Amino acid sequence: MHIEFRHLRTIKAIHQAGGLARAADILNITQSALSHQVKGLEDQVGVELFVRRSKPLKLSSAGQRLLKLADKILPELENLEEDFRNLRSGKTGRLHIAIECHACFEWLFPVLEEFRKAWPDVDVDIRPGLAFDAMPALKREEVDLVVSSDPEDLDNVDFTPLFDYEPVFVASSQHPLAQKDYVEADDFRDELLITYPGALARLDVFTELLTPAKVEPRAVRQVELTSVILLLVASNRGVAVLPDWVVREVKYHSDYVTRKVTKDGLTKRLYAATRDDDTGKPFMAHLLQLARKIPVRLQRA
């Protein structure tokens, strides 16, 4: 026996219409074609599906069982077809994000808050555990977007520029370096440097300042939360270098000072890495737009 979706639609239409003529109109086929389809289906199942002399046309007990199956399966099929239509139009999809920039949580959550209002049917997740193995995960389709400050030349991967930011020195207002107009690599030799967790070789203060100058701080302490880093800095327990959008409020607080790193300051650029066949999807394009706009708003707040 081979039951097709069209058979289920036929049973349901005849039950609703109460006759072959009206059911044929609903299904947009001729009455002759519908009669032929019903006969073929009855031949398959080996029993009559309708009580022939009843008006309106009624289902037999076997037909009722098939109708029950149609009532169960057809709504699920319609939902699936709607999902596929939404996927083709870009209304739904998956957006799993990996972050190589630990401080990016500070601006990413406002981005996602606006994004979810426009795209409620997109499945959003953040995968911080993949922070330093993110690009292979993107290639394996385990994640769909990677936030990174280190663009690479990878096949089938787009790196979309998001925004530039400035790594800024943060210290207690009682710290001796608070008297300087800017800090240089040598200023870190005797300092406890408080950073986010992760490989030192991927942190801005090392890649852009300390490593090129062949300078190491006295010690490094890694802390998960920005608020705890700032608490330790305010207590004069160490110094930090943080993105400017993180310290937008700190620079107006009397417990802290912020200074440029080097006389001219440092500039870094953040990117969104996506598979090239995903970059142009409507929801992805909107997210990238928000990711460029909101950090600028935070920096000016």
C-alpha positions as a Markdown table, in Angstrom:
| # | Residue | x | y | z |
|---|---|---|---|---|
| 1 | Met | 0.0 | 0.0 | 0.0 |
| 2 | His | 1.3 | 3.4 | -1.0 |
| 3 | Ile | -0.4 | 6.4 | 0.6 |
| 4 | Glu | 0.5 | 9.8 | -0.7 |
| 5 | Phe | -0.1 | 13.3 | 0.6 |
| 6 | Arg | -2.5 | 13.9 | -2.2 |
| 7 | His | -4.6 | 11.0 | -1.0 |
| 8 | Leu | -4.9 | 12.5 | 2.4 |
| 9 | Arg | -5.8 | 15.9 | 0.9 |
| 10 | Thr | -8.5 | 14.1 | -1.2 |
| 11 | Ile | -10.1 | 12.4 | 1.8 |
| 12 | Lys | -10.2 | 15.6 | 3.8 |
| 13 | Ala | -11.6 | 17.6 | 0.9 |
| 14 | Ile | -14.4 | 15.1 | 0.2 |
| 15 | His | -15.3 | 14.9 | 3.9 |
| 16 | Gln | -15.5 | 18.7 | 4.1 |
| 17 | Ala | -17.4 | 19.1 | 0.8 |
| 18 | Gly | -19.8 | 16.2 | 1.3 |
| 19 | Gly | -19.6 | 15.2 | -2.4 |
| 20 | Leu | -17.2 | 14.7 | -5.3 |
| 21 | Ala | -18.2 | 17.7 | -7.4 |
| 22 | Arg | -17.5 | 20.3 | -4.6 |
| 23 | Ala | -14.4 | 18.5 | -3.5 |
| 24 | Ala | -13.0 | 18.5 | -7.1 |
| 25 | Asp | -13.5 | 22.3 | -7.1 |
| 26 | Ile | -11.6 | 22.6 | -3.8 |
| 27 | Leu | -8.7 | 20.5 | -5.1 |
| 28 | Asn | -8.8 | 22.3 | -8.5 |
| 29 | Ile | -9.1 | 19.0 | -10.5 |
| 30 | Thr | -11.9 | 17.5 | -12.6 |
| 31 | Gln | -14.6 | 15.4 | -11.0 |
| 32 | Ser | -13.5 | 12.5 | -13.3 |
| 33 | Ala | -9.9 | 12.8 | -12.2 |
| 34 | Leu | -11.0 | 12.8 | -8.5 |
| 35 | Ser | -13.2 | 9.7 | -9.0 |
| 36 | His | -10.3 | 7.9 | -10.7 |
| 37 | Gln | -8.0 | 8.8 | -7.8 |
| 38 | Val | -10.5 | 7.6 | -5.2 |
| 39 | Lys | -11.0 | 4.3 | -7.0 |
| 40 | Gly | -7.3 | 3.8 | -7.3 |
| 41 | Leu | -6.9 | 4.5 | -3.6 |
| 42 | Glu | -9.7 | 2.0 | -2.7 |
| 43 | Asp | -8.1 | -0.6 | -4.9 |
| 44 | Gln | -4.8 | -0.1 | -2.9 |
| 45 | Val | -6.3 | -0.4 | 0.5 |
| 46 | Gly | -8.7 | -3.1 | -0.5 |
| 47 | Val | -11.8 | -1.6 | 1.2 |
| 48 | Glu | -14.4 | 1.1 | 0.4 |
| 49 | Leu | -13.6 | 4.5 | 1.9 |
| 50 | Phe | -17.1 | 6.0 | 1.4 |
| 51 | Val | -20.7 | 5.0 | 1.9 |
| 52 | Arg | -21.8 | 5.4 | -1.7 |
| 53 | Arg | -25.5 | 5.9 | -1.4 |
| 54 | Ser | -25.4 | 8.5 | 1.4 |
| 55 | Lys | -26.0 | 12.2 | 0.8 |
| 56 | Pro | -23.9 | 14.1 | 1.7 |
| 57 | Leu | -21.2 | 11.5 | 0.9 |
| 58 | Lys | -20.0 | 10.0 | 4.1 |
| 59 | Leu | -16.8 | 8.2 | 5.0 |
| 60 | Ser | -16.8 | 4.5 | 5.9 |
| 61 | Ser | -15.0 | 3.4 | 9.0 |
| 62 | Ala | -11.9 | 2.8 | 6.9 |
| 63 | Gly | -12.3 | 6.3 | 5.5 |
| 64 | Gln | -12.6 | 7.7 | 9.0 |
| 65 | Arg | -9.3 | 6.1 | 9.9 |
| 66 | Leu | -7.6 | 7.7 | 6.9 |
| 67 | Leu | -9.2 | 11.1 | 7.7 |
| 68 | Lys | -7.8 | 10.8 | 11.2 |
| 69 | Leu | -4.4 | 10.3 | 9.7 |
| 70 | Ala | -4.9 | 13.3 | 7.4 |
| 71 | Asp | -5.9 | 15.5 | 10.3 |
| 72 | Lys | -2.7 | 14.6 | 12.1 |
| 73 | Ile | -0.2 | 14.8 | 9.2 |
| 74 | Leu | -1.5 | 17.6 | 6.9 |
| 75 | Pro | -1.1 | 20.4 | 9.5 |
| 76 | Glu | 2.4 | 19.3 | 10.2 |
| 77 | Leu | 3.1 | 19.2 | 6.4 |
| 78 | Glu | 1.6 | 22.7 | 6.1 |
| 79 | Asn | 3.8 | 24.0 | 8.9 |
| 80 | Leu | 6.9 | 22.4 | 7.3 |
| 81 | Glu | 6.0 | 24.0 | 3.9 |
| 82 | Glu | 5.7 | 27.4 | 5.7 |
| 83 | Asp | 9.1 | 26.9 | 7.4 |
| 84 | Phe | 10.6 | 26.2 | 4.0 |
| 85 | Arg | 9.0 | 29.3 | 2.5 |
| 86 | Asn | 10.3 | 31.4 | 5.4 |
| 87 | Leu | 13.8 | 29.8 | 4.9 |
| 88 | Arg | 13.7 | 30.7 | 1.2 |
| 89 | Ser | 12.6 | 34.3 | 2.0 |
| 90 | Gly | 15.2 | 34.6 | 4.9 |
| 91 | Lys | 12.6 | 35.0 | 7.6 |
| 92 | Thr | 13.9 | 32.1 | 9.7 |
| 93 | Gly | 17.2 | 30.4 | 10.2 |
| 94 | Arg | 19.9 | 29.7 | 12.7 |
| 95 | Leu | 22.4 | 32.2 | 14.1 |
| 96 | His | 24.9 | 30.6 | 16.4 |
| 97 | Ile | 27.7 | 33.0 | 17.3 |
| 98 | Ala | 31.2 | 32.4 | 18.6 |
| 99 | Ile | 33.2 | 35.3 | 20.1 |
| 100 | Glu | 37.0 | 35.7 | 19.9 |
| 101 | Cys | 36.7 | 39.1 | 21.6 |
| 102 | His | 35.8 | 38.6 | 25.3 |
| 103 | Ala | 34.8 | 42.2 | 25.8 |
| 104 | Cys | 32.4 | 41.9 | 22.9 |
| 105 | Phe | 29.6 | 40.7 | 25.2 |
| 106 | Glu | 29.4 | 44.4 | 26.3 |
| 107 | Trp | 28.0 | 45.5 | 22.9 |
| 108 | Leu | 26.7 | 42.2 | 21.5 |
| 109 | Phe | 23.8 | 41.9 | 23.9 |
| 110 | Pro | 22.3 | 45.3 | 22.8 |
| 111 | Val | 22.8 | 44.2 | 19.2 |
| 112 | Leu | 20.9 | 40.9 | 19.8 |
| 113 | Glu | 18.2 | 42.7 | 21.8 |
| 114 | Glu | 17.3 | 44.8 | 18.7 |
| 115 | Phe | 17.8 | 41.9 | 16.4 |
| 116 | Arg | 15.3 | 39.6 | 18.1 |
| 117 | Lys | 12.5 | 42.1 | 17.8 |
| 118 | Ala | 12.9 | 42.1 | 14.0 |
| 119 | Trp | 13.6 | 38.4 | 13.6 |
| 120 | Pro | 11.8 | 36.5 | 16.3 |
| 121 | Asp | 11.9 | 33.2 | 14.4 |
| 122 | Val | 15.7 | 33.1 | 14.0 |
| 123 | Asp | 17.3 | 30.7 | 16.5 |
| 124 | Val | 20.1 | 32.7 | 18.2 |
| 125 | Asp | 22.7 | 31.3 | 20.5 |
| 126 | Ile | 26.2 | 32.3 | 21.7 |
| 127 | Arg | 29.0 | 29.8 | 22.0 |
| 128 | Pro | 31.7 | 31.3 | 24.2 |
| 129 | Gly | 33.3 | 27.8 | 24.7 |
| 130 | Leu | 34.5 | 28.0 | 21.1 |
| 131 | Ala | 36.2 | 31.3 | 21.6 |
| 132 | Phe | 39.6 | 30.3 | 20.4 |
| 133 | Asp | 38.7 | 27.5 | 18.1 |
| 134 | Ala | 36.0 | 29.5 | 16.3 |
| 135 | Met | 37.1 | 29.5 | 12.7 |
| 136 | Pro | 37.3 | 25.7 | 12.3 |
| 137 | Ala | 33.8 | 25.6 | 14.0 |
| 138 | Leu | 32.6 | 28.1 | 11.4 |
| 139 | Lys | 33.9 | 25.9 | 8.6 |
| 140 | Arg | 32.3 | 22.9 | 10.1 |
| 141 | Glu | 29.0 | 24.8 | 10.3 |
| 142 | Glu | 28.9 | 24.4 | 14.1 |
| 143 | Val | 28.5 | 28.2 | 14.3 |
| 144 | Asp | 27.3 | 30.7 | 11.8 |
| 145 | Leu | 29.1 | 33.9 | 12.8 |
| 146 | Val | 32.5 | 34.6 | 14.5 |
| 147 | Val | 33.3 | 37.9 | 16.0 |
| 148 | Ser | 37.1 | 38.4 | 15.6 |
| 149 | Ser | 39.7 | 41.1 | 15.3 |
| 150 | Asp | 42.0 | 38.8 | 13.3 |
| 151 | Pro | 40.8 | 38.4 | 9.7 |
| 152 | Glu | 42.2 | 35.4 | 7.8 |
| 153 | Asp | 42.3 | 34.3 | 4.2 |
| 154 | Leu | 39.9 | 31.4 | 4.3 |
| 155 | Asp | 38.0 | 29.8 | 1.4 |
| 156 | Asn | 34.3 | 30.4 | 1.4 |
| 157 | Val | 34.5 | 32.8 | 4.4 |
| 158 | Asp | 33.7 | 36.5 | 4.4 |
| 159 | Phe | 35.2 | 38.9 | 6.9 |
| 160 | Thr | 32.8 | 41.9 | 7.1 |
| 161 | Pro | 34.3 | 45.0 | 8.9 |
| 162 | Leu | 32.2 | 46.1 | 11.8 |
| 163 | Phe | 33.8 | 49.0 | 13.5 |
| 164 | Asp | 37.1 | 50.4 | 14.7 |
| 165 | Tyr | 37.8 | 50.7 | 18.4 |
| 166 | Glu | 40.6 | 52.0 | 20.6 |
| 167 | Pro | 42.2 | 49.9 | 23.4 |
| 168 | Val | 42.5 | 52.2 | 26.4 |
| 169 | Phe | 44.7 | 52.1 | 29.5 |
| 170 | Val | 42.7 | 52.0 | 32.7 |
| 171 | Ala | 44.1 | 52.6 | 36.2 |
| 172 | Ser | 43.2 | 53.8 | 39.6 |
| 173 | Ser | 43.2 | 57.6 | 40.0 |
| 174 | Gln | 45.8 | 57.0 | 42.8 |
| 175 | His | 48.1 | 55.0 | 40.6 |
| 176 | Pro | 51.5 | 56.7 | 39.7 |
| 177 | Leu | 50.8 | 56.2 | 35.9 |
| 178 | Ala | 47.6 | 58.4 | 36.4 |
| 179 | Gln | 49.9 | 61.4 | 36.1 |
| 180 | Lys | 51.0 | 60.5 | 32.6 |
| 181 | Asp | 49.2 | 61.8 | 29.5 |
| 182 | Tyr | 49.7 | 58.4 | 27.8 |
| 183 | Val | 51.4 | 55.0 | 28.6 |
| 184 | Glu | 54.0 | 53.1 | 26.7 |
| 185 | Ala | 55.2 | 49.5 | 26.7 |
| 186 | Asp | 57.9 | 50.1 | 29.3 |
| 187 | Asp | 55.3 | 51.4 | 31.8 |
| 188 | Phe | 54.0 | 47.9 | 32.1 |
| 189 | Arg | 57.2 | 46.2 | 33.3 |
| 190 | Asp | 56.4 | 46.6 | 37.0 |
| 191 | Glu | 52.7 | 46.3 | 36.8 |
| 192 | Leu | 50.1 | 43.6 | 37.5 |
| 193 | Leu | 48.1 | 43.5 | 34.2 |
| 194 | Ile | 44.5 | 42.4 | 34.6 |
| 195 | Thr | 43.1 | 40.9 | 31.4 |
| 196 | Tyr | 40.2 | 38.8 | 30.1 |
| 197 | Pro | 40.8 | 35.1 | 30.0 |
| 198 | Gly | 42.5 | 33.6 | 26.9 |
| 199 | Ala | 45.8 | 33.2 | 25.2 |
| 200 | Leu | 48.0 | 36.3 | 25.8 |
| 201 | Ala | 49.0 | 36.1 | 22.2 |
| 202 | Arg | 45.5 | 37.1 | 21.2 |
| 203 | Leu | 45.0 | 40.0 | 23.5 |
| 204 | Asp | 45.3 | 43.5 | 22.1 |
| 205 | Val | 47.7 | 44.8 | 24.7 |
| 206 | Phe | 50.2 | 42.1 | 23.8 |
| 207 | Thr | 49.7 | 41.9 | 20.0 |
| 208 | Glu | 49.8 | 45.7 | 19.5 |
| 209 | Leu | 52.1 | 46.9 | 22.3 |
| 210 | Leu | 54.0 | 44.6 | 24.6 |
| 211 | Thr | 55.1 | 41.7 | 22.3 |
| 212 | Pro | 56.5 | 44.0 | 19.5 |
| 213 | Ala | 58.4 | 46.0 | 22.3 |
| 214 | Lys | 59.6 | 42.7 | 23.9 |
| 215 | Val | 58.2 | 43.8 | 27.2 |
| 216 | Glu | 56.5 | 41.6 | 29.8 |
| 217 | Pro | 54.4 | 42.9 | 32.7 |
| 218 | Arg | 55.4 | 41.9 | 36.3 |
| 219 | Ala | 52.4 | 39.5 | 36.4 |
| 220 | Val | 49.1 | 38.8 | 34.6 |
| 221 | Arg | 45.8 | 38.1 | 36.3 |
| 222 | Gln | 42.9 | 36.9 | 34.2 |
| 223 | Val | 39.4 | 37.8 | 35.2 |
| 224 | Glu | 36.1 | 36.8 | 33.4 |
| 225 | Leu | 33.9 | 39.9 | 34.2 |
| 226 | Thr | 34.5 | 43.5 | 33.1 |
| 227 | Ser | 32.9 | 44.7 | 36.4 |
| 228 | Val | 35.4 | 42.7 | 38.4 |
| 229 | Ile | 38.3 | 44.0 | 36.4 |
| 230 | Leu | 37.2 | 47.5 | 37.0 |
| 231 | Leu | 36.7 | 46.8 | 40.7 |
| 232 | Leu | 40.3 | 45.5 | 41.0 |
| 233 | Val | 41.6 | 48.5 | 39.1 |
| 234 | Ala | 39.7 | 51.0 | 41.3 |
| 235 | Ser | 41.2 | 49.3 | 44.4 |
| 236 | Asn | 44.7 | 49.8 | 42.8 |
| 237 | Arg | 45.3 | 46.1 | 42.6 |
| 238 | Gly | 46.5 | 46.3 | 39.0 |
| 239 | Val | 46.0 | 48.0 | 35.6 |
| 240 | Ala | 44.1 | 47.0 | 32.5 |
| 241 | Val | 43.7 | 47.8 | 28.8 |
| 242 | Leu | 40.1 | 47.6 | 27.7 |
| 243 | Pro | 38.2 | 48.6 | 24.5 |
| 244 | Asp | 36.9 | 52.2 | 24.6 |
| 245 | Trp | 33.2 | 51.1 | 24.5 |
| 246 | Val | 33.8 | 49.2 | 27.8 |
| 247 | Val | 35.2 | 52.3 | 29.6 |
| 248 | Arg | 32.6 | 54.8 | 28.3 |
| 249 | Glu | 31.3 | 55.4 | 31.8 |
| 250 | Val | 34.6 | 54.8 | 33.7 |
| 251 | Lys | 36.3 | 57.9 | 32.2 |
| 252 | Tyr | 33.8 | 60.1 | 34.1 |
| 253 | His | 34.3 | 58.3 | 37.4 |
| 254 | Ser | 36.7 | 59.8 | 40.0 |
| 255 | Asp | 38.1 | 56.4 | 41.0 |
| 256 | Tyr | 39.6 | 55.8 | 37.6 |
| 257 | Val | 41.7 | 57.4 | 34.9 |
| 258 | Thr | 41.8 | 56.4 | 31.3 |
| 259 | Arg | 44.8 | 57.1 | 29.1 |
| 260 | Lys | 45.8 | 56.5 | 25.5 |
| 261 | Val | 48.1 | 53.6 | 24.8 |
| 262 | Thr | 51.1 | 55.3 | 23.1 |
| 263 | Lys | 51.1 | 59.0 | 22.2 |
| 264 | Asp | 49.0 | 58.5 | 19.1 |
| 265 | Gly | 46.8 | 55.8 | 20.6 |
| 266 | Leu | 46.0 | 52.3 | 19.2 |
| 267 | Thr | 43.3 | 51.4 | 16.7 |
| 268 | Lys | 41.8 | 48.0 | 16.1 |
| 269 | Arg | 39.1 | 46.8 | 13.8 |
| 270 | Leu | 36.5 | 44.2 | 14.6 |
| 271 | Tyr | 35.1 | 41.8 | 12.0 |
| 272 | Ala | 32.2 | 39.4 | 11.6 |
| 273 | Ala | 33.3 | 36.2 | 9.9 |
| 274 | Thr | 30.5 | 34.3 | 8.0 |
| 275 | Arg | 30.3 | 31.6 | 5.4 |
| 276 | Asp | 29.9 | 33.3 | 2.1 |
| 277 | Asp | 26.6 | 31.6 | 1.3 |
| 278 | Asp | 25.1 | 33.0 | 4.5 |
| 279 | Thr | 26.4 | 36.6 | 4.4 |
| 280 | Gly | 23.7 | 37.8 | 2.1 |
| 281 | Lys | 20.8 | 36.3 | 3.9 |
| 282 | Pro | 18.3 | 39.0 | 5.0 |
| 283 | Phe | 18.6 | 38.3 | 8.7 |
| 284 | Met | 22.4 | 38.1 | 8.6 |
| 285 | Ala | 22.6 | 41.3 | 6.7 |
| 286 | His | 20.4 | 43.1 | 9.3 |
| 287 | Leu | 22.5 | 41.7 | 12.1 |
| 288 | Leu | 25.7 | 43.0 | 10.5 |
| 289 | Gln | 24.1 | 46.4 | 10.1 |
| 290 | Leu | 23.1 | 46.5 | 13.8 |
| 291 | Ala | 26.6 | 45.3 | 14.8 |
| 292 | Arg | 28.1 | 48.3 | 13.0 |
| 293 | Lys | 25.7 | 50.8 | 14.3 |
| 294 | Ile | 25.2 | 50.0 | 18.0 |
| 295 | Pro | 28.9 | 50.0 | 19.1 |
| 296 | Val | 29.2 | 53.6 | 17.7 |
| 297 | Arg | 26.2 | 54.6 | 19.8 |
| 298 | Leu | 27.7 | 53.0 | 22.9 |
| 299 | Gln | 31.0 | 54.8 | 22.3 |
| 300 | Arg | 29.2 | 58.1 | 22.1 |
| 301 | Ala | 27.0 | 57.5 | 25.1 |
